[in-house]
Amino acid sequence: MSGIPSVDLEDFLSGDETRKRKFIEEIGAAFGDIGFVALRGHFLSENLVENLYGEIKRFFELPQDIKDMYEIPGIGGQRGYTSFGKEHAKGRKEGDLKEFWHFGQYLDHNPKLEAEYPSNVIVNELPNFNLIGKEAFKMLEKTAQYVLRALALHLGLEETYFDAFIKNGNSILRPIHYPPITVEPKNAERAAAHGDINLITLLMGAHGKGLQVQNLQGEWIDAIARPDQLMINVGDMLSRLTNNKLKSTIHRVVNPPRELWGTSRYSIPFFMHPISDMSLNCLEVCIDAQHPKQFEDITAGEFLNERLVELGLIKK
């Protein structure tokens, strides 16, 4: 497969069983092969996307000393601002050429999870920043819920299998700014090759090329969503749960050609995480004589903590 397959969520939501089955088969095949799909028919309006990009550009254009006020120590970058070069890919020493923000889950009277999750950080200088961020978070979470329902049916599970695990899940909306490159980056990339930690990632069409996906032949191919599409990929948690039936694909954001070094790039992925006590033990329906169990038993919370250490965001 040389490109990224395209699907329409409206097929799944149509009420037409033939269209619904078509969507399930298409997204299941794509995630079992290249691990990526371009999805239209989602719940983000064009106006919401435009407003969100406007707000995040205004935030990243704030003076550095103001942005630094929103970098909260001791929480592994899970909320608020993370400054340039702090995060690196698993196994890499060089920091990625990016700064980013994290919006997290919006809980409603859940003392257990309120004690576990850091609070969202309010940007005083931009009155609409947090309002727009919350609205986008909710619409992406809603889209992800239906994608996971389709995948549950593809796997032979009950349609709402994932619902209880993603309700109040530890999901993250991450606006990213890749600033202009001012000096030779040596071994650093805007985002070095990596797999995502979570169940699935929903990426709003980035402003500028750069995202590449490694296919099964080891070739790097461009992954460019149209403005009305989300690029969605399998994360390591879902790969573990399905005994690698659904593939968590390595991807990266490459540096632009030298003549474009002076330009910024913005990208907004939504990382769909479950609640921490979800078991990631390989599903029995994904294990047989031809596909023996590949992964040790672990919970989502344990796995996330391991990866945050590997990424350099928290200390052991």
N, C-alpha and C positions, 0 to 999 in steps of 0.2 A: 504494500500500500504506500503510494508515494505522497499522498496528501492526507488532510484531516477530514474524516467523514462529517457530513452535515445532517442534523435532525431537527424536527419541529415539535416542541412540547405541546402545541395545540393538537397534534395527533393523539397524544396520550390523554388529553383533557376533553376530547371531542364528544365522548359518550358513544362513539362508534367503535364497536369491538374490533373490527378489522383494522382501523387506523391505530387503535391502541396497541394491538398486537404488533403491528408494523413498527411502531416506535420502540417497543420493548426489544424486538429482534435486532433493530438497527443499532440501538445504543449498547446492547449487550455484546454484539459482534465487534463494535468499535473498541469497547473497553477491554475485550478479550484479546484484541490484536495490538493496536497502537496505544491504547489507554487514554486517548484524547478524542473529543468530539466538539464540533461547533454547533451551538444550540440557539435557535430562534424561538419566538413564541413565549419568552420568559415574562416575568412580572415587573421588570424595570421599564419605566416610561422614558422616552427620549428626553423629556424635560428634566426628570430626576437625574439622569446621567449627566446632562449638561450642567446642572446646578452643582452636582457633587464634584465634578472636575474643576469648576470655578472655585469652590470653597477650598479644595486641597491645594490648588495653585496659590491661592491667597495665603494659606498657612505656610507653605514651604518658602514663600517669598518674605516672610517675617524675618526681622533681624535674628542672627544666630543666638544672641544672648536671651531673646524672648523664647525661641524654640527650646533652648536648653532648660528653661524653667519647667517645661513639661516632660522632661526625661526623669522618670521616677525610679530611684535606686531600689534594688532588692526584689524586683518582681520579674526579672528576666525579660524585660521589654514587652510584657503581655498587655499593657495598656499604655496609652500616651505615645510619646515621641522616643524614637531610637535614632541617635545621631549617626552621621556618615561613617561607614567603614566598621561599625561595631559587629555586625553579623558576618559569619563566613560559612561556606558550605561544609558539610560533613567531610572530614579528612583534609580540609584546606586550612592553611595558616593565613593566607591573604584575605583581608576583609573585602566584602562586596562593595562595589562603587555605588552605594545607595544610602538614603535616609528614608525613614518611614514612620507611619503613625498606626496605632492599633485602636480600633473600636472593638469592644467585647460584648458579651451577652447582656441583654437587658432583662433582669430578673424581676419578678413580681411576687413579693412575700415568700421567699424561699430561704429561710435562715441558714440552712445547711450549705447551700451553694453560695450565698452571700459571704459566708465565712471563708469559702474556698477561692472564689474568684476576686481578683482586684477590681476596684471600682473604676468605671470609665472616668476619663480625665476631661474636664471642661476647659475649653479655650476661651478665655475672657475677651480676647481681642476680636473674635469673630462670632457674633451672636447666632449666625445660622449654621455654623460649622457642625456642631453636635446634632442639631435638629435634622439636617440633611443626611448626616452620617447614619443616624438611627433609622431613618426611613429607608435608606439603601440597604442597610443591614437586614431589615425585616423582609424586604422584597427578595433579596438574594437567598435568605433562609427559606422562604416559602418556595422559591424555585427549586432549591436543593432538595427539599422534602419530597417533591413529586419525582425528581430524578431518582432518588433513592427508592421510592415506591416502585418505579419501573424496574430498577435493578433487583429488588426483592423478588418480583415476579419472574424475572429472568433466571434467578438462582433457584426457583422452585420454593420460595418462602411465601408466607402470608404477606399480602400487599403492604400492610402497615408495620411490618417487622421492625423497621428502623425508627418509627415515630417516637416511641417512648425513650429511645436512647439519644435522639437529637433534640427533644424538647428540653430547653434550658441547657443545651450542650455548650461546651467551652469554645464556641466558634469565634472567629476573628475576621474583621474586615480591615484590610491593610492597604491604605493608599501609600504608594511608593513614589519617591522622586529620585531619578537618576540624574544628578547634576551634570553640567558641562564638564568634559574631561580637559583638565588644564595642563597636566604633565603626563609623560609616557607612563602607562599603568603597569608596565612590567608584567607580572603574572596575574594581575587582578582583572576580573571581569565585572560587568554590571551585576550579574548574578551567575556565579559558577555553576557548573552542571550539578544537578541535585534531583532527588525525588521529594515530594511533599510528605508531610508527616500524617496528615489527617485522613478523613474518609474520602471526600471529594473536594476539589477546588473549582470555584467559578470565577473566571477572569473576564472582567469587562474589557472590551476592545481597547488595547493600549494605544496611546498616542505615539506612534512611531514603530518601525520594525524593530526586530531584535530577538523576539522569542523563537527558540528553535527546539524541536522535539527529536529525540533519537529513536528511529524506527527499529524493527526487529533485525534488520540487516546492519545495524550500527551506523546508519547514515543520519546526518543532521538535516532535518527539513524545516522550512519556515512554517510557523503556525500563526496565521494572521486572520483574526476574526473580522467580519464585516461590522459596521457600526451597530447593526441591529442584532448581533449575535453575542453570546457568551462562549468563551473557550472553556470547556469543562474537562478535568482530568481526574483520574483515580489517584488517591494518596496511599501511602504505605499501610495505614490502618486497614483500609478496605482490601488491599492486596493480601495482608496477613489473614484477615477474617475469611477470605475466599480461597485461601491456600494457593494464591497467585493465579486463580482463574481469571480474575480481573487484574489488569496489569498497571502497576505504578511505574510510569514511564519517566526516564531521566530527561530533564529539559534544562535549558539555560537561557540567559539573556546576554547576547554577545555585544561587545563594544561596537559602536557605529564606525563607518569609514572615517578616516582622519578628517576629511573635509566637513564632517558633521559633528566633530568633537565639541564644538561650541554650543550645541543644542541640548536642552533638557529632554528627558523622557519621563512620562508619568504612566503608572500602571496601578490597577486597583483589583487585586485578588480577594476573594472571600473564601476562607478556609473553614469548611464544615467539619466541626469536631463533635463527637458525642460527649455525654457525661463521663466523668473520669472512671466510674466503676463499671462501665461497659466491658464485657469480656471480648477480647480479640482472639480467643481460641479458635482455631480453624473450624469452620462449619462442617458438620458431618456430611452434608450433601455435596461438599467439595473435595472429599477424600475417597479414593478408591485404590484398587491395586495399581492402576496406571499413574495415579496421582497421590503418592503417599504424603503424609503430613510433613510440611516443610518448615514450620515455625514453632517455637516454644510457646507455651501458654503465657499470657500477659494481659493486664488490663490497659485500657486506653490511657488512664492517668499515669501508670508506670512507664508506658512507652513514650508518652509526651515528655516526661521528665528526663528520660534517657537522652532523647534527641535534643532537648534544650541545652543539656550539658555538652553534647557533641558539637552544637552550633556555636558554642562560646557565649551563650546568653545567660546561663547560670553556672555557678561553681558547684562542684561535687560537695 
